[in-house]
Amino acid sequence: MVSHLHGDHFGGIPFLILHCQFAGRVRPLTIVGPAGVRERVIAAMEVRDGPRR
């Protein structure tokens, strides 16, 4: 669970997702947090991977 969206609490999520991809995780990963967490995860992944198409 992400308690709030400050970088020290949120910043590792893109790396966790990347690790799950490389480790071959196939089960969904649920991230629980405050309002806006979904949008913040998507934005962070776009910085890493480029815009989604």
Secondary structure, DSSP 4 states (H G I P E B T S, - for coil): -----SHHHHTTHHHHHHHHHHHT--S------STTHHHHHHHHHHHHH----
